[in-house]
Amino acid sequence: MKLYCLSGHPTLPCNILKYKSTTIMLDCGLDMTSALHFLPLPLVHSPRLSKLPGWITKDGNTMLEKELKDCAGRVFVDSVPEFCLPETELLDLSTVDVILISNYHCMMALPYITEHTGFTGTVYATEPTMQIGRLLMEELVSFMERVPKPQSATLWKNQEMFRHLPAPLKDAVEVLTWKRCYTMSEVNLALSKVQLVGYSQKIELFGAVQITPLSSGYCLGSSNWIIQSHYEKVAYVSGSSLLTTHPQPMEQTSLKNSDVLILTGLTQIPTANPDGMLGEFCSNLAVTIRSGGNVLVPCYPSGVIYDLLECLYQYIDSAGLSSVPFYFISPVANSSLEFSQIFAEWLCHNKQSKVYLPEPPFPHAELIQTNKLKHYPSIHGDFSNDFRQPCVVFTGHPSLRFGDVVHFLELWGKSSLNTIIFTEPDFSYLEALAPYQPLSMKCVYCPIDTRLNFIQVSKLLKEVQPLHVVCPEQYTQPPPAQSHRTDLMIDCQPSPMAYRRAEVLTLPFKRRYEKIELMPDLAESLIPSEIKPGISMATVSAVLQTKDNKHILRSLPKPVQQPTGKKRKRLNDEIPEFKPPKPLLCGSITIEQFVQSLEKHGITDVKVEDTPEGHIVHLQSEDTLIQIEEDSTHIICDNNEPLRTKLRDLVLKFLQKL
């Protein structure tokens, strides 16, 4: 069993498990942090960004002047942002049989895999994962296509040029794997390969293994996966949460007794409490609004935004904010808000019960009805007419490199009355803000990540007790900025196996057994013999039939009567001949009793020699040796067939035939 690690990002995993003749891809996350090295794409022409000076090397080389721009003391690539793909050269991705998706954040690289590697398999995901994943991809494509760039920067990636670049650009990794965004047609083709599954549904893969999705408690439709055969079990735990939020709670019982547990997608901010961050978010928002400022919240169109809106719903009246408009701007805003209300069976019990009252499970439905929350596909059109300040705007993208958020930063960045609140933990807020400096608006970092922290992981591993744990190397050592915090790493026995990008791990357990089914007529024909008290054994002579990784023992075919006539010879050639098997022998030979038996039969000149393997009985007058070992007996007797036969029969008297 081998694990191929294609991604170096611990919360955006992409691994391949080779197990029992199947090749299974576990997630295909897309690392978008590479976008931070690019200039923002403004929806409205930005004089500031358009007048940035080109970057010139220390020796005056102007070759990269058009591709790289100097902005706020940093060098950025002036091109459409590109993303870091999973490793595609480690093995032939056309051999992948299935792709298992754990949540909608971990499928953003799917079109690159399914449409450009020769992949012909099936993708398994829950319905909310696929539908919300489609929304995230659709939003990403829309952000890119509505602000086309005339040129594409490629010269800066040249190895000769790259080593002269200033930090942090020259510290960027895997730049040659970076690719521009896919198209909507590629998204549709990729999603056409998805087969929808439900929690606890068992799916057979080629008869070799069975896969089962379990609720992971992180977001709508998020799953952990069990991959098991009759005698081995692998658990894949990715993006899980034990907190009580809107999704179904995490299913832990089925993770028990795993041979290997692959663990990814832990919280990116283990020191932050999500409840405390929500409280800080609300109080900072209220302070800004009361002072006449606007609040900008860069976010994804699904996930944490549902919890933020629910928190604000309970908070705005008590804080005196009921007259303040909330705007949610995204090409998929309407679909996202509607989907969250119709996936009732994927919600926690509390929200499920509301559906039968009937009430909408999320309170943002009421915010929309009372006009407190309004949603728009972009800043153009209706939003321009309805826009009033002070207000709160939820919009994408959290990287601040594309989407409507770029416009609001240009619009509000010069006033210290306004505040930008970061709630998504995927991007460093300082890196995200770098091309907008100097910035007067206040910045508040309230990252909300409900995924498992290291204390919860430690407790979970003690409960489910896997034999081996496999995880990204980042989880086996303290964070670089907090090297003294040994509590911020996975601590279990035996120590976890760590992996990094482009590594192949041989997982530490071997398959020992295979299940074989006996046909009823064959089972009836078996005659067990007792070889020890309470232990019986029977020999089986049968035909082993293997098909679709299932093994069946069938009775031997009955001998066919010899046909008469001209076709006799040809028919005999075609029918395989099954000879009756020789009986198996078991038991042990007691050397003293064997010597006595020889003497009874007139063989008296016997010398016994002990060896590490057993005994050698030397019949000196007959010049014959008998080697008696634990699992075999050899009679070495030259040119005396009657004696050899006699000795064989004496040996057989001590053994039992099966």
C-alpha positions in Angstrom: 0.0 0.0 0.0 1.5 3.3 -1.1 0.5 7.0 -0.6 1.6 9.5 -3.2 1.5 13.1 -1.9 0.7 15.6 -4.6 0.1 18.8 -2.5 2.3 20.5 0.1 -0.7 22.5 1.5 -2.0 20.7 4.7 -5.5 22.1 4.4 -5.8 21.8 0.6 -4.7 18.1 0.2 -4.3 16.0 -2.9 -3.0 12.5 -2.2 -3.2 9.2 -4.1 -3.7 5.8 -2.4 -2.7 2.7 -4.2 -4.5 -0.2 -2.5 -5.5 -3.6 -3.7 -5.2 -2.9 -7.4 -7.2 0.3 -7.1 -5.8 3.9 -7.5 -7.8 6.3 -5.4 -7.2 10.1 -5.4 -8.1 11.7 -2.0 -9.2 15.3 -2.7 -7.8 17.7 -5.2 -7.3 21.0 -3.4 -6.0 24.1 -5.3 -3.4 26.2 -3.6 -4.5 29.8 -4.3 -1.9 31.5 -2.1 0.2 31.9 -5.3 -2.3 34.6 -6.3 -0.8 36.9 -3.6 2.3 37.4 -5.8 0.1 39.1 -8.5 -1.4 42.6 -8.7 -5.1 43.0 -8.0 -7.6 42.9 -10.9 -9.7 46.1 -10.5 -13.3 46.0 -11.8 -13.2 49.8 -12.3 -10.1 51.4 -13.9 -7.6 52.2 -11.2 -5.3 55.2 -11.9 -3.0 54.1 -9.0 -2.5 50.5 -10.3 -2.2 51.6 -13.9 0.7 54.0 -13.2 2.9 51.7 -11.2 6.6 51.7 -12.4 8.0 48.6 -13.9 10.7 46.6 -12.0 14.3 47.0 -13.1 17.1 44.7 -11.9 20.0 46.2 -10.0 22.2 46.1 -13.1 19.6 48.0 -15.1 18.1 45.1 -17.0 14.6 46.2 -18.2 13.5 42.8 -19.7 10.9 42.2 -17.0 9.7 45.9 -16.8 6.3 45.0 -18.5 5.7 41.9 -16.4 6.7 43.0 -12.9 5.6 46.2 -11.2 6.9 47.9 -8.1 4.1 48.6 -5.7 4.4 49.8 -2.1 8.0 48.5 -1.8 7.1 45.1 -3.2 7.4 43.5 -6.6 4.2 42.0 -8.1 3.5 40.1 -11.3 1.2 42.2 -13.6 -0.8 39.4 -15.1 -3.9 37.3 -14.6 -3.4 35.5 -11.2 -2.2 31.9 -11.5 -2.7 29.0 -9.1 -0.4 26.3 -7.8 -1.6 22.9 -9.1 -1.1 19.5 -7.4 2.0 17.6 -8.6 1.2 15.9 -12.0 4.5 14.2 -12.7 4.8 11.9 -9.7 2.7 9.2 -11.4 0.4 8.9 -14.4 -2.9 10.5 -13.4 -4.7 8.7 -16.2 -4.4 5.6 -14.1 -6.5 7.1 -11.2 -9.7 5.0 -10.9 -11.7 7.3 -8.6 -11.5 10.7 -6.8 -13.0 11.1 -3.4 -13.9 14.7 -2.4 -14.2 15.5 1.3 -15.5 19.1 1.0 -16.1 21.8 -1.5 -12.9 23.7 -0.6 -10.9 20.6 -1.5 -12.2 20.2 -5.1 -11.1 23.5 -6.7 -8.4 21.7 -8.8 -10.8 19.1 -10.2 -11.1 20.6 -13.8 -7.3 20.6 -14.1 -7.2 16.9 -13.1 -10.2 15.5 -15.0 -9.7 17.5 -18.2 -5.9 17.6 -18.7 -4.5 14.3 -17.5 -6.4 11.6 -19.4 -8.6 10.8 -16.3 -11.5 8.5 -17.2 -12.7 7.5 -13.7 -15.5 8.5 -11.4 -15.6 11.4 -8.9 -17.5 10.7 -5.7 -19.0 13.6 -3.6 -22.1 14.5 -1.7 -24.7 16.7 -3.3 -24.0 19.9 -1.3 -20.2 19.4 -1.9 -20.8 19.2 -5.7 -23.4 22.1 -5.8 -21.5 24.5 -3.6 -18.2 23.5 -5.2 -19.8 24.4 -8.5 -20.7 27.9 -7.1 -17.1 28.5 -5.9 -15.7 27.5 -9.3 -18.3 29.6 -11.1 -17.4 32.6 -8.9 -13.7 32.1 -9.5 -14.2 31.9 -13.3 -16.5 34.9 -13.3 -13.9 37.0 -11.3 -11.2 36.1 -13.9 -13.2 36.5 -17.1 -14.8 39.9 -16.4 -11.4 41.6 -16.0 -9.3 40.2 -18.9 -5.6 41.1 -19.1 -4.1 41.8 -22.5 -0.8 40.1 -21.7 0.3 37.0 -19.9 3.5 37.2 -17.9 5.9 34.2 -18.5 9.4 35.6 -18.8 9.8 36.1 -15.0 9.5 32.3 -14.5 12.6 31.7 -16.6 15.2 30.1 -14.3 17.9 32.6 -15.3 15.6 35.5 -14.5 13.9 34.0 -11.4 17.1 33.8 -9.3 17.5 37.6 -9.6 14.0 38.4 -8.3 13.6 40.1 -4.9 11.9 38.3 -2.0 9.2 37.2 -1.4 8.7 36.6 -5.2 11.9 34.5 -5.5 10.8 32.4 -2.5 7.7 31.3 -4.4 7.6 27.5 -4.8 6.7 25.3 -7.8 6.2 28.4 -10.1 6.4 26.2 -13.2 3.3 24.3 -12.1 1.3 27.5 -11.8 -1.6 27.8 -14.2 -4.3 30.3 -15.2 -7.9 29.6 -14.2 -10.0 27.1 -16.0 -13.1 27.9 -18.1 -16.7 27.3 -17.2 -17.0 24.6 -19.9 -14.1 22.8 -18.2 -15.9 23.1 -14.9 -19.1 21.6 -16.4 -17.2 18.7 -18.0 -15.4 18.0 -14.7 -18.7 18.0 -12.7 -20.3 15.7 -15.2 -18.0 13.0 -13.9 -19.3 13.4 -10.3 -21.4 10.6 -8.9 -23.5 11.8 -5.9 -23.3 9.8 -2.6 -25.0 10.0 0.8 -23.6 9.6 4.3 -22.9 5.9 5.2 -23.6 4.7 1.7 -21.4 1.8 0.8 -19.9 1.8 -2.7 -18.0 -1.2 -4.1 -14.9 -0.4 -6.2 -14.2 -3.2 -8.7 -15.0 -5.8 -5.9 -11.6 -5.0 -4.3 -12.5 -2.3 -1.7 -15.6 -0.6 -0.3 -15.7 3.2 0.2 -18.1 4.9 2.6 -18.5 8.7 3.3 -19.2 9.9 6.8 -20.2 13.3 8.1 -17.2 15.3 9.1 -19.1 18.2 10.8 -17.1 20.9 9.0 -19.4 22.4 6.3 -22.5 21.4 4.3 -22.0 17.9 2.9 -18.4 17.6 4.1 -17.2 14.0 4.5 -14.5 11.8 5.9 -14.0 8.5 4.0 -13.6 4.9 5.1 -11.8 2.7 2.5 -11.8 -1.0 3.5 -11.5 -4.5 2.3 -12.5 -7.7 4.3 -9.4 -7.5 6.5 -7.9 -4.0 6.2 -9.3 -0.5 6.9 -8.1 2.9 6.0 -9.7 6.1 7.4 -9.3 9.4 5.6 -10.1 12.3 7.9 -10.0 15.7 6.2 -11.5 19.0 7.3 -13.5 17.8 10.3 -15.1 19.7 13.2 -16.5 18.8 16.6 -18.1 22.2 17.2 -21.8 22.7 17.0 -22.4 24.8 13.9 -24.9 24.4 11.0 -23.7 21.0 9.4 -24.5 17.5 10.7 -22.2 16.5 13.6 -19.0 14.5 13.0 -19.5 10.7 12.9 -16.6 9.2 14.9 -17.6 5.6 15.7 -17.0 4.3 12.2 -13.4 5.6 12.3 -12.5 3.1 15.1 -10.1 0.1 14.5 -8.4 1.6 11.4 -5.1 0.1 10.3 -4.1 3.5 8.9 -5.7 6.9 9.5 -4.7 9.7 7.0 -5.2 13.0 8.8 -5.3 16.4 6.9 -7.2 19.7 7.0 -6.8 20.7 10.7 -7.4 24.3 11.8 -5.0 26.9 10.4 -5.2 29.0 13.5 -5.0 26.6 16.5 -4.7 29.4 19.0 -7.9 31.2 18.0 -11.3 30.3 19.5 -14.1 30.5 16.9 -16.7 31.7 19.4 -14.3 34.4 20.6 -13.6 35.5 17.1 -17.3 35.8 16.3 -17.8 38.0 19.3 -14.8 40.2 18.2 -16.2 40.3 14.7 -19.6 41.7 15.9 -18.1 44.2 18.4 -15.6 45.6 15.8 -18.4 45.9 13.2 -20.7 47.8 15.7 -17.9 50.2 16.7 -17.2 51.1 13.0 -20.8 51.6 12.0 -21.5 53.8 15.1 -18.6 56.0 14.1 -20.1 56.5 10.6 -17.7 54.1 8.9 -18.3 51.1 6.5 -17.3 47.5 7.1 -15.8 45.3 4.4 -15.7 41.5 5.0 -13.8 39.5 2.3 -15.3 36.1 2.2 -16.2 33.0 0.2 -19.8 32.8 -1.0 -20.5 29.8 1.3 -19.5 28.4 4.6 -18.5 30.8 7.4 -20.7 33.5 5.9 -23.8 31.6 7.0 -22.6 31.6 10.6 -21.6 35.3 10.4 -25.1 36.3 9.1 -26.7 34.1 11.8 -24.6 35.8 14.5 -25.4 39.3 13.2 -29.1 38.4 13.0 -29.0 37.8 16.8 -26.8 40.9 17.4 -28.0 43.8 15.3 -31.2 44.7 17.2 -29.5 44.6 20.6 -26.6 46.7 19.2 -28.9 49.2 17.6 -27.9 48.3 14.0 -31.3 47.4 12.6 -31.3 50.3 10.1 -27.8 49.4 8.7 -27.9 47.7 5.3 -26.0 44.4 4.7 -24.8 43.7 1.2 -23.7 40.3 -0.1 -22.1 40.7 -3.5 -21.1 37.7 -5.5 -21.9 36.3 -9.0 -23.4 33.3 -7.1 -24.8 35.1 -4.0 -28.4 34.2 -4.8 -27.7 30.5 -5.4 -25.6 30.2 -2.3 -28.3 31.7 0.0 -31.0 29.4 -1.6 -28.9 26.3 -1.5 -28.2 26.7 2.2 -32.0 26.6 2.8 -32.8 23.5 0.7 -30.1 21.1 1.9 -32.1 20.3 5.1 -31.0 16.7 5.5 -27.3 17.8 5.6 -27.9 20.2 8.5 -27.6 19.6 12.2 -30.7 18.3 14.0 -31.7 21.7 15.4 -31.8 23.2 11.9 -33.5 20.1 10.4 -36.4 20.4 12.8 -37.1 24.0 11.7 -37.9 22.7 8.2 -40.9 20.8 9.5 -42.4 23.8 11.4 -42.1 25.1 8.6 -39.4 27.7 9.1 -36.3 28.5 7.1 -33.3 26.7 8.8 -31.1 29.8 8.5 -32.2 33.3 9.7 -30.8 35.1 6.7 -34.1 34.3 5.0 -35.8 36.7 7.4 -33.0 39.3 6.9 -33.7 39.2 3.2 -37.5 39.5 3.7 -37.1 42.5 5.9 -34.6 44.1 3.4 -31.8 44.1 6.0 -29.7 41.8 3.8 -29.6 42.4 0.0 -27.6 40.4 -2.5 -26.2 41.3 -5.9 -24.2 39.6 -8.6 -21.7 42.5 -8.8 -21.3 46.2 -8.0 -22.7 47.1 -11.4 -26.5 47.4 -12.1 -29.0 47.4 -9.2 -26.4 47.7 -6.5 -25.3 51.1 -7.8 -28.9 52.4 -7.3 -29.5 50.8 -3.9 -26.1 51.5 -2.3 -26.1 53.7 0.8 -23.6 54.2 3.6 -22.6 53.4 6.3 -23.0 49.7 5.4 -21.6 46.2 5.8 -20.4 44.5 2.6 -19.7 40.7 2.3 -17.8 40.0 -1.0 -14.9 38.0 -2.5 -12.3 37.1 -3.0 -10.5 36.6 0.4 -7.1 36.9 -1.4 -8.0 40.5 -2.3 -6.5 40.0 -5.8 -9.8 39.7 -7.8 -13.5 40.1 -7.3 -15.6 43.1 -6.1 -13.5 43.4 -2.9 -10.8 45.1 -5.0 -13.1 48.0 -5.8 -14.2 48.5 -2.2 -10.6 48.6 -1.0 -9.8 51.3 -3.6 -13.0 53.1 -2.6 -12.8 53.0 1.2 -9.0 52.4 1.8 -8.2 56.1 2.3 -10.5 56.7 5.3 -9.7 55.6 8.8 -13.4 55.5 9.6 -13.8 52.3 7.6 -12.7 48.8 8.7 -11.8 45.6 6.8 -12.5 42.5 8.9 -10.7 39.3 7.8 -12.6 36.1 8.8 -11.2 33.6 6.3 -7.9 32.0 7.5 -6.6 30.8 4.0 -4.5 33.9 3.3 -2.1 36.0 5.3 -3.9 39.3 5.8 -0.7 41.3 5.7 0.3 39.7 2.4 -3.2 40.2 1.0 -3.1 43.9 1.9 0.5 44.5 0.6 -0.4 46.0 -2.9 -2.9 48.5 -1.2 -0.4 50.1 1.1 -0.4 52.8 2.5 -3.8 52.0 3.8 -5.7 54.3 6.2 -8.7 52.0 6.9 -8.5 49.9 10.0 -7.7 46.2 9.7 -9.1 43.6 12.1 -8.0 39.9 12.0 -10.8 37.6 13.3 -10.1 34.3 11.6 -12.9 31.8 12.1 -11.8 28.2 11.5 -14.0 25.5 13.0 -11.8 22.6 12.0 -10.1 20.3 14.6 -7.4 21.8 16.7 -4.5 19.8 18.2 -6.2 19.2 21.6 -9.3 17.8 19.8 -7.2 15.7 17.5 -5.3 14.2 20.4 -8.6 13.2 22.1 -10.0 11.9 18.8 -7.0 9.6 18.2 -7.2 8.2 21.7 -10.9 7.3 21.1 -10.6 5.8 17.6 -7.1 4.2 18.2 -5.8 3.7 14.7 -2.7 1.5 14.4 -0.8 4.1 12.3 -1.4 7.9 11.7 -0.2 9.6 8.5 -0.2 13.4 8.2 1.5 16.4 6.6 4.9 17.2 8.0 3.6 20.6 9.2 1.6 18.8 11.9 4.6 16.9 13.3 6.5 20.0 14.5 5.5 23.3 16.2 4.7 26.3 13.9 7.9 28.1 12.7 6.8 31.3 14.4 6.1 29.5 17.7 8.8 26.9 18.0 8.3 26.6 21.8 4.7 25.5 21.4 5.1 21.7 21.4 1.3 21.5 22.1 0.6 22.7 18.6 1.6 19.4 16.9 0.2 15.9 16.7 1.3 13.8 19.6 0.5 10.1 19.4 2.0 6.6 19.7 3.5 5.3 17.5 4.7 8.6 16.1 2.8 9.8 13.0 4.3 9.2 9.6 4.9 12.6 7.9 4.6 13.4 4.2 5.5 16.4 2.0 4.8 17.4 -1.6 6.1 14.9 -4.2 6.9 12.2 -1.7 5.8 8.5 -1.9 5.2 6.7 1.4 5.0 3.0 1.8 2.4 2.6 4.5 3.4 0.4 7.4 1.1 -2.6 7.1 0.9 -5.5 4.8 -2.1 -7.4 3.6 -2.1 -10.9 5.1 -5.4 -12.4 4.2 -7.9 -12.6 1.4 -11.5 -13.8 1.6 -12.5 -16.8 -0.5 -16.0 -18.1 -0.7 -16.8 -21.9 -0.8 -19.7 -23.1 -2.9 -22.3 -25.0 -0.8 -21.8 -28.3 -2.6 -18.0 -28.1 -2.0 -18.5 -27.3 1.7 -20.8 -30.3 2.1 -18.1 -32.6 0.6 -15.4 -31.7 3.1 -14.6 -34.3 5.8 -12.8 -32.7 8.7 -10.2 -34.7 10.7 -9.4 -33.8 14.3 -5.6 -33.1 14.5 -5.7 -31.7 18.1 -8.4 -31.6 20.7 -10.9 -29.0 19.4 -9.0 -28.4 16.1 -10.2 -30.1 12.9 -8.8 -29.8 9.5 -10.0 -30.8 6.0 -8.2 -30.8 2.7 -9.8 -29.0 -0.2 -9.4 -29.9 -3.9 -11.2 -27.4 -5.9 -11.1 -24.9 -8.8 -10.3 -21.3 -7.8 -12.3 -18.8 -9.8 -11.3 -15.1 -9.6 -13.5 -12.4 -11.2 -13.9 -8.7 -10.2 -11.5 -9.3 -7.3 -13.9 -11.9 -5.8 -12.5 -15.4 -5.2 -14.8 -18.5 -5.3 -13.8 -22.2 -4.7 -15.9 -24.5 -6.9 -16.0 -28.3 -6.9 -13.8 -30.1 -9.4 -15.6 -30.9 -12.7 -16.7 -34.5 -13.0 -14.6 -36.5 -15.4 -16.2 -36.6 -18.8 -16.9 -40.1 -20.3 -14.6 -40.9 -23.2 -16.5 -40.1 -26.4 -16.3 -42.6 -29.3 -15.6 -41.7 -32.9 -13.3 -39.5 -34.8 -13.6 -36.4 -32.5 -12.3 -38.3 -29.5 -8.7 -37.1 -29.6 -9.5 -33.4 -30.2 -12.1 -33.4 -27.3 -9.6 -35.0 -25.0 -7.1 -32.3 -25.8 -9.5 -29.5 -24.9 -10.7 -30.9 -21.5 -8.2 -30.4 -18.7 -7.4 -33.5 -16.7 -7.9 -33.3 -12.9 -5.9 -36.0 -11.1 -7.0 -36.9 -7.6 -4.7 -35.2 -5.1 -2.3 -37.1 -2.9 -3.3 -37.1 0.8 -1.6 -34.6 3.0 0.3 -35.9 6.0 0.4 -34.4 9.5 1.7 -35.4 12.9 5.2 -35.9 14.4 7.6 -38.8 14.7 8.9 -39.7 18.2 12.5 -40.8 17.6 12.5 -43.4 20.4 9.4 -45.1 19.2 10.6 -45.0 15.6 13.9 -46.8 16.6 11.9 -49.4 18.5 9.7 -49.9 15.4 12.9 -50.5 13.3 14.2 -53.1 15.7 10.8 -54.9 15.6 11.3 -55.2 11.8 14.8 -56.6 12.1 16.8 -53.4 11.7 19.0 -53.3 14.8 22.3 -51.5 13.7 20.8 -48.0 14.3 22.7 -44.9 15.2 20.8 -41.6 16.0 22.4 -38.2 15.6 20.7 -35.0 16.7 20.8 -31.9 14.4 19.5 -28.3 14.7 16.6 -29.3 12.3 15.8 -32.7 13.9 17.5 -36.1 13.8 19.5 -38.3 11.4 18.9 -42.0 11.8 21.9 -44.0 10.3 21.3 -47.6 9.4 24.9 -48.6 9.3 24.7 -52.2 7.9 22.3 -51.1 5.2 24.3 -47.8 4.4 21.0 -45.8 4.6 20.2 -42.4 6.1 16.8 -41.2 7.4 16.6 -37.4 7.9 13.7 -36.6 10.2 12.9 -32.8 10.4 9.9 -30.9 11.7 8.2 -30.5 8.3 9.8 -33.3 6.2 11.4 -36.7 6.2 14.0 -37.9 3.7 15.0 -41.5 3.1 18.4 -41.7 1.4 18.9 -45.3 0.2 20.8 -46.2 -3.0 19.7 -49.1 -5.2 17.6 -50.8 -2.6 13.9 -50.2 -3.5 12.4 -52.9 -1.2 14.2 -51.4 1.8 13.1 -47.8 0.9 9.5 -48.9 0.6 9.7 -50.7 3.9 11.1 -47.7 5.7 8.5 -45.4 4.0 5.7 -47.5 5.3 7.2 -47.5 8.8 7.4 -43.6 8.7 3.8 -43.4 7.5 2.5 -45.4 10.5 3.4 -42.4 12.7 1.6 -39.8 10.5 -2.0 -39.1 10.0 -3.5 -38.8 6.5 -5.9 -35.8 5.8 
